[in-house]
Amino acid sequence: MTNQAIIFTDGACLGNPGPGGYAAVITIAGEEQTIVGRDPSTTNNKMEMTAAIKALEAVSQDLPMVIHSDNQYVIKGATEWLRGWKAKGWRKADGKPVMNQDLWQQMDVLMVGRQITWKWVKGHAGHPENERVDRLANWEAVRAAAGVGTDVKGSDTAIA
């Protein structure tokens, strides 16, 4: 079987908007990388998207990947809505601008030419990897609230 990246992502926010954090756990051929980061003033959806973007940035362009998320906005945006938004000049069906357009554009560029399978995982349902990225993202949100560390432009890499 061909090697692939198995990725779990999550974002968290203390208040919405508020201090937030994101996490991605990437496993390739038994090797694991954990990416975490935080932003002192953000939204939950921005953190969910940032987790996916950071994962896409971390994985080689030619490696197939399966990205798991408990966020329907990310999953449906990437798989169903993105093409239509682009065709309508980054407008939704109601004519209003797409929220988080900058992040969607960044994700769009990172997805070009890649073999990506997006999978929804029910949140807070006992799935071990999803629970793990949830804990990591929430810890980063707490750290953001405490004024610790970096913004989303530079993430930390941690072993968890």
N, C-alpha and C positions, 0 to 999 in steps of 0.2 A: 504494500500500500504506500502511496505517495505521502511524504511528510506534509503535515499541515500545522498551522497555528490554531490552537484552541484558546479562545479569549473570552474572559468574563469581565464586564464593565459595569460600573455603577457611579452615580452621582448623588450628592446629598446637599441639603441646604438647611440651615437653622433659621427658619422664617423663609418666606419666599416673596421678595428677595431678602437676602441676608448673607452671612458668611457661609461659604460652601466648600465642598471638597469632592474630589473624584478619585477613582481607583480603577486600574486595569490589571488583571493577572493574565499573563500570556504563557502558554506552555507549548514548547516545540521540542519534539523528540525527547521528552522527559525532562528537559531543562526549563526552568521557570524564571520569569522576570515579572517583578511587581512594579508598577508605576503609580505614583500617587502625587497629588498636588492640591493646592487650595487657592481660594480667592476670597478676599475680605468682604466683597459686596457683589453678589451674583444671584442667579436663579437656579432652581433645581434642573430645569431642562438644559441650561447652559453647561452645568456640571456633567450631566448625562452625556451630552454631545462631546464635551471635552475629553471624557474618558475614552470614547470611541475614537476620536481624532488622535489622541496620544498613542493608542494601540495601533492604529493604522500607520502612524509615523514610525513606530518601533519595529514593524515586521517588514521583511524583505518584500519588494514589489512582486517577485515571481512565486512567492509561497502562498498556496491556497490557505484560506482561513475561515474559521467558523467563529462568529462574534455573537456572544450571548448577552442579552440585556433584558432587564425587567421593565423597560420604558418603551411603551408603544409609540410615543412621539419619535423616538430615534429609529425604531424598527420600521414603522410605516413611512416615516420621512425618507429614509434611505431606500426603501424597496418600492414604495407606491407613489409618493407625492413629489419627489424631487424632480422628475422629468417634467411634470406638468408645471411646477413652479418656474422652472427655467424657461419653458416655452411661453409662459405668460409674463415674462420679464420680472420674475421673482414676486409675483402676486398670487394670492390664494384665489380660490373659486369665487369668493365674494368681492374680489377686486382689492382687498386690503393687502398691504405689504406682508411678506413672509417674515415672521418673527425669527430672530437669530440668523438672518440672512448671511452675515459674515461667516458664521460657523458652518452653515449649510454649504456655502461656496467652498470653504476649506475642505470639508468632508467630500464634496463632489470631486474635487481635484485629486484627492488621495485615493478615491475609489476607482478612478479611470484605469481600465486594463487589468483589473485585479479579479481574481476568483474569490468572491466573498459570499458566504452563506450567513444570513442573519437569522438568529433564533431567539424567540421570545421565551423568557423564563418567568414564571410567576414569582413575584417578589414576596419575601417574608413567608415562604412556604416550606422552609427547611432544606432547600437545595444547598448543599455545602459550599460550593464555589460562589453562588450568588450571595449567600449569607456572609461569606468572607469579604467580598468586595464591598458589600453594604457596610460592614464594620469598618473597613479601611476608609471608605469615603466619609462616613460619619465622623471618624476620628480626625480626618483632615479638616472637616467643617469646624469641629471643636478647636483645632489648632488655629484655624483662620480667625475664629471669634476671639481667641486669646492673643492675636497679633503675631503669631509665629510664622516665619518663613516667607515663601515665595508666592508670587501670583501665578496664574495659569500659563504665563509665557515661559516659565522655566519650572519643570516638574522635578520632584525628588524621585529617586529610585530607591526602593527599600526592600528588604527581605522580610516577608511576613509569614 
